[in-house]
Amino acid sequence: MAKNKSKNYVAAKALVTKDIYTLSEALELLPQTSKVKFDASVEMHVNTGLDPKHADQILRFTTSLPHGTGKKYKVVAFVPDEMVADAKKAGAIEAGLEDLVTKVAGGFMDFDYAVAHPTVMKDLAKIAKQLGQARKMPTPKNGTVSANVVEAITNIMQGQVEVRVDKFGSTHSLVGKLSFGTDKLTENIKTLVEGIKKNKPEGSKGTYIKSVHLASTMGPGLRVDVSEL
């Protein structure tokens, strides 16, 4: 049975009167379709022609948005003792090695990202499964394994985002807050789209970017003209 939509969602959906919008039109309409009482996030969903079951069609990269995402991230750092103070100063809510590994093994997962110095990766074997299932395992692919832990933490805090396709070949990314306004959101969106185009997998076949939709938190999606992007 289909799930009933809220009155607010139905009212917001009624404002979507076109199949495809220009980017500027979509960004002007988004605030009107937001019915929440807080500064809503803006998400961009990109449907690609990729089939991630093939190794040469996997899209995964990180990029920094010019104006960040507007979200405050909780970061933990797995580092040698001599790096603990610097990691915390950079913004890590927890930093260390043995005690932090034990804490995570005991169920602590109240963080968005985990970063690690390369020399301690072997010590994470005990919690690798937990971190992997939560998609929080540090990896060089998204810059969370780095000899410069302070830089890795700073990048996350300043709006670094990881883009990766799901099993259906789509990506889902935060591109800011409604309060950013049209200009800042436009710059963030175009930066992300350029990153997706630049990192096009070698095995991509047919149409690469099939569709792009923007949506605010709990709001309806607005399809954006791909050719404009």
C-alpha positions, -999 to 999 in steps of 0.1 A, spaced: 0 0 0 14 34 -9 24 56 20 2 86 24 19 119 18 17 148 44 -5 178 36 27 200 35 43 177 9 11 176 -12 10 214 -11 46 217 -20 43 192 -48 14 212 -63 39 240 -69 59 218 -92 41 226 -125 68 219 -150 86 186 -160 120 203 -163 133 236 -149 164 257 -157 188 258 -128 178 294 -119 141 285 -120 146 255 -98 166 275 -72 139 302 -71 112 276 -66 130 255 -40 123 278 -10 86 278 -19 85 240 -18 102 239 16 76 235 44 99 227 73 105 252 101 143 251 99 170 260 74 165 231 50 194 214 33 195 212 -5 202 178 -21 213 170 -56 204 136 -71 221 126 -103 210 96 -123 238 82 -145 240 55 -171 266 37 -151 263 1 -140 284 -2 -108 284 -40 -110 312 -34 -135 345 -23 -120 352 2 -148 318 19 -142 323 29 -106 321 66 -98 337 77 -66 356 109 -58 358 137 -33 356 174 -40 354 206 -19 324 228 -25 332 266 -27 307 274 1 306 241 20 275 221 27 263 241 57 263 210 78 285 206 109 303 172 108 315 151 137 349 137 130 370 112 150 407 107 144 427 75 148 462 88 154 494 82 174 495 99 208 517 128 196 491 138 171 461 138 194 463 175 204 466 187 169 437 165 157 414 179 184 425 214 177 415 209 140 380 199 151 380 161 159 356 153 187 377 123 197 413 114 188 437 87 198 442 50 191 437 22 216 411 39 237 392 51 207 393 17 190 379 2 222 352 28 224 341 21 188 342 -16 194 319 -10 223 293 6 200 303 42 198 294 54 163 281 90 169 303 106 142 301 113 105 337 107 94 367 88 107 402 99 96 434 80 103 471 83 99 485 56 76 507 41 104 477 31 125 455 15 99 466 -20 109 453 -12 144 418 -8 130 413 -44 121 393 -50 152 366 -25 141 370 -26 104 337 -45 99 318 -20 120 332 10 103 328 -6 69 291 -14 74 285 21 85 305 34 55 329 52 79 360 32 74 390 55 66 402 52 31 427 70 8 399 71 -18 381 99 0 411 115 17 403 101 52 436 82 53 463 108 53 498 116 67 484 151 72 455 144 95 449 181 104 444 188 67 421 159 63 400 171 92 400 206 80 389 196 45 359 178 59 350 207 81 351 231 52 327 212 30 345 183 14 319 159 0 323 124 -13 304 114 -44 297 78 -52 271 59 -72 246 36 -54 237 2 -68 213 19 -92 239 42 -107 227 74 -89 245 98 -67 230 118 -37 248 148 -24 243 178 -1 250 210 -20 242 235 8 213 252 27 184 272 14 198 302 33 229 301 10 208 318 -17 208 313 -54 244 324 -62 262 302 -37 240 272 -44 247 277 -81 284 277 -76 282 246 -54 260 227 -78 282 235 -109 313 225 -90 298 192 -82 285 186 -117 320 194 -131 335 169 -107 311 142 -119 320 150 -155 357 152 -148 357 118 -131 336 100 -157 346 62 -155 364 48 -185 337 21 -189 308 45 -192 285 37 -221 257 56 -237 243 87 -219 265 95 -189 243 120 -170 207 111 -176 189 134 -152 195 158 -123 170 166 -96 172 191 -67 152 189 -35 151 205 -2 147 185 30 114 166 29 105 185 -2 96 173 -38 122 169 -64 127 194 -92 142 181 -124 169 204 -138 178 207 -175 210 187 -179 221 205 -210 223 237 -191 247 221 -166 
